[in-house]
Amino acid sequence: MGFSILKTRVAQETLGRMLAGYLRLVQRTNRIVFEPADIYDHVRPDLPVIFAMWHGQHIMIPFARPDWMPACSLVSRHGDGGFNAVALRELGIGAIRGSGALGRKIREKGGASAFLAMVRRLAAGDTMVLTADVPKRARIVGPGIIALARASGRPLRAVAVVTSRRIDFNSWDRASIGLPFGRCAIVVGEPILVARDADEAAQEAARLALQASLDDVHARGYALVGSSDPGAGLRERQQAAGAPA
């Protein structure tokens, strides 16, 4: 009981390769604009960096990685993590299995071992690409990505990859996936540094700065493609319902 053919290795490989192929099609058939236009001239001297994204907006993020940039991403151990890891592999991005979480859930989701693995990969020169918010708390930057920046000494940069033609899902994170034959905007924020000796107040300031930068790059990205962010206002609605900031 509980067996699903979709959880088999063969199915995960097939789904992952299909997703990667689809994303390549979307990338090839969208007219892409970068902001700033020379972003990689700015990013290259700071490598490796930690690119931050919002849940729900992460599917298109591989578009932002140039071929010369080695990168890894944190991928859940559960659910759709298997075929997502395959898709990332096919797109040239490594996968570290584990999940962002809060409290006692960190250990059961593999967060502690994944954190150490990310620190090691950053030290080895790989850029990390991470969702800044944790499941069910959309658009609220969690402490994990700030702790990673503090432990590694690497700068944080918010990134948004959005398309004019897309499917928006009515999920907790208002996930989107781009469609072919449209316009795409890739917007990257300014670097945010977290000192290794940053105290609690400094870490909170960095968390809020990253949160604001993620809001800004998404608002700008959707404006560039003549659309509006389907996840705008999610944080405020959650906070009104009692979720902590």
N, C-alpha and C positions, 0 to 999 in steps of 0.2 A: 504494500500500500504506500501511497505517496510518491511512487516512481513517476517521473516525467521524462519522456523521450527528449524534451528540450534541454534537459540537464546533462545529457550524455556528451562525451567529448566530441563525437562526430557532429552532433547538432550544434554545439557551441562553436566549433571550427567553421562550420558552414554558415551559420548566422553571422559570425564575426567577419568573415570574408565578404559576405554579401553587404554588410553595413559599410565596410571599408570601400568596396567598389561603388556603392551608392554615393558616399561622401566625395569620392574622387570625381564622380559625374557632376555633382553639385558644384564642386570647386571649379571644374573646367568650364562650366556653362554659365557661371555668374561673373559679372563685371565687378572686380574687387577694387576698392579704394582703401588705402591705409591712412590713418591719422595718428601721429604726424606721418607725412609721406616718407620721411627718412628715418623711421622709428628704429630700424636695425642698426643704423650708424650710431644711435644713442645707446642701444641695448648692448651691443657687442663688447664694449670695454668693461661692462659690469658683470659679464657672465661668470659663473652661472647665476641665474636669478630665480625667484619664485613667482611664477605667474598665477594670479588669483582670478577665479571666475565664480559666477553664481551657479548653484544647482539649477538645472533646467535649461541653462544656456550653454552647457558644457559640450554638447554633441558636436558643435561646429568648430570647437577650439583647435583641432588639429590643423585647420587652415592657417593658423597664425604662426606655425613653426616652419621656418625655412629649413631646407634640407641639410644645411651645414650646422644646425644647432642640435646637439644631443639632448634628449629630453626624456623624462619619465613622468608617469602620472600615478596617483593613488587610485586603486580600483577596488570596489567592494568584493569581499569574499563570498557574498551571497547574491541571490537574485540574478540580475542581468550582468553581474560582474564578469562571468566567464567569457561571454561572447564580446563584451566591451574590451576585455584584455586582448582578445584575438584581433579585434578591429584596430586597436592601437598598435599592436605589433605589425600588422600589415601596413600601417601608415608611418612606421618608423619610430614609434614611441614605446619606450619600455613601460612595464606595469609593475607596481608594488602593490601586493594584495593586502587590504586592510580597509578600515572605514573610520571616518571621523565620528566621534561620539562624545557624550558627556557622562561624567560620573563613573559609576561602576561598569557601564557598558563599554568603556574603552578597552578593557582587557578581553572581553568576550568577542569583540569585533576585530581584534588584532591590532588595535591602535598603537599600543606601546612598541611592539616589534616593528611595525611599519614606520613609526616615527624615527627609530634608530636607523632603519634602512634608508630613509630619505636623507637624514643627516649625512650618512656615508656616501650616498650618490651625489649629493651636492659637493661634498669635499672632493669627490673624484672628477668633478667638472660637469655633471649632468644638471641641466635646468629642470626644476620641478613644476608641474602644472597641476593645480589643486583647486577643488571647490572650497570657497572660504566659509560657506555656511554648512551646517550639519543637517541631516534629514529631519524634516518636519518643522524646522525653524528657518524658513526661507528668508533670504536677504538680510540675515543677521550674522555678521562675521563672528565665528567662534574663536575660542582662545588657541586652538591647535595650530593654525597657520601662523599666528603671531609667535607662539613658542618655537616653531620651526625656524622662523627668521632670526629669533634671538639666539637659538642654539647654534645655528649655522653661520651667522654673521652675513647672510646673503640678503640683498634687497628684494622687497616685494614690489610687484607691478600689477595693477588691475588690467584685465583685458576683456574686451567684448568682441564677439564675432556674430554679426546679425545679418539677416537677408530680408529683402523686400518680399519675396515669395516664400512662404513657409506654412507649416502646420503648427498651430498653437494648441496644446493639450490643456484640459481643465484639471490638471494635477496640482498637488500641494505646492509645487515650485513653479507652476505655469511653464512647463517645459516646451521648447520649440525645436523643430527640425526644419532646416532649409529645404527648398525645392529648387530644381534646375531652372535655368533661363531667367534669372533675375539680377538684382544688384546686391552686392555684399559690402559691408563696411567692417573693417578691423581697426579697432581703436584701443590704444594702450595708454595707461596713465603714467604719471610721474613716479619715480622710485620712492619707496618708503623704507627707511632704515630703522631697525630695532637693535639698539646696542646690546652687547652680551651682558652688561651689568644693568640693563633697564629694570627699574623697579615696577611695582604694580601700576602706579599712576602712568608711567611712561608707556607701559604695554597697553593700557586702556586707551591712551591717546593714539597709539599706532593702530589699534583695532578700529577706532572711530574714523581715523584718517583713511584706512583701507576701505571701510564701508562706504564713506563718502565718494572715494575715487571710483569704486565699482558702480555706484549709482550714476556718477558723471559719465563714465565711458559708455554705459549702456544707453543713457539718454541721448548722448551724442551719436552713437552708432545708429540707433533707430531714426534719429532726425536725418542722418545722412542718406538713409534709404527711403525717406518719406513715410515713416511709419511710427508707431508708438509701442513702448515696451509693455508686453502683456503682463509682466510681473511688477510693474510700478504700483506702489501702494501696498504690496503684500506685507511688508514689515509693519507698517502703521496699523493695518487691520489685525495682525497678530498681537501687537502690543495693546490695542484696544480690547482684545479678547483676553488679555492677562499674561501673554508671553513676555518674559524678561527681555530687555534690550540686549 
